[in-house]
Amino acid sequence: MARILLMIMIHALLCAQSKYPADTLLVSKRSPTLNRIGVFPISLWQRLSYNTNIFNCQFFPSCSNYGAEAISSNGILKGSIIASERITRCNPFAYNYHLESKYPFNGEDGRLIDLVKQDESQSSNRSPLVAALLSTIIPGAGRAYSGRIMDGIMGFWTFYLTGSSAYFSIKEKRAIAGPLFFTTAAVVYLGEIYGAWRSAKYYRKVD
């Protein structure tokens, strides 16, 4: 099964066409192989999300394009962590937090503008270092400290789900699911630390 999945992945990487946004990174000769591997799942997701309105993203750029850009700009490891952090924030409470921070909306469709590279002029009165340390101890705690309590709860819940899935998969000695869930949980955990730092540094309630 693993060999079949690997063959499908290689075939898709070699035969990708620029039909969806992430495909441009797959076919680009300037993209390192590891980055293309990281973008590959995103390109698969876009084949689904771009053909239905069910998975419309509230953010601009969308989480899939945000993740592809993050991986392209920062490499597969750091980019995956940044993408994980955004996915956690893409929850029902994002709109209210966006209003509180007085962040802009996309003129064409009203989506919440949230870029990979934040405006350095935006700052919070919370310590990014303290926030990151809190989420290192308890995932989500740093976001709560930064004033985004619901994001913190979502972050903790996401880590709990991926972490428990990793634990039971490894305990049951599942050759594929174990490493896969463990890697996912690790990325989510690091994403929570990064998300806490980012929340404290850039996101603040504006009166």
Buried (B, 14 or more C-beta within 10 A) or exposed (E): EEEEEEEEBEEBBEEBEEEBBBBBBBBBEEBEEEBBBBBBBBBBBBEEBBEEEEBEBBBBBBBBBBBBBBBBEBBBEBBBBBBBBBBBBBBEBBEEBBEBBEBEBEEEEEBBEBEBEBEEEBBBEBBBEBBBBBBBEBBBBBBBBBBBEBBBBBBBBBBBBBBEBBBEBBEEEEEEBBEBBBEBBBBBBBBBBBBBBBBBBBBBEEE
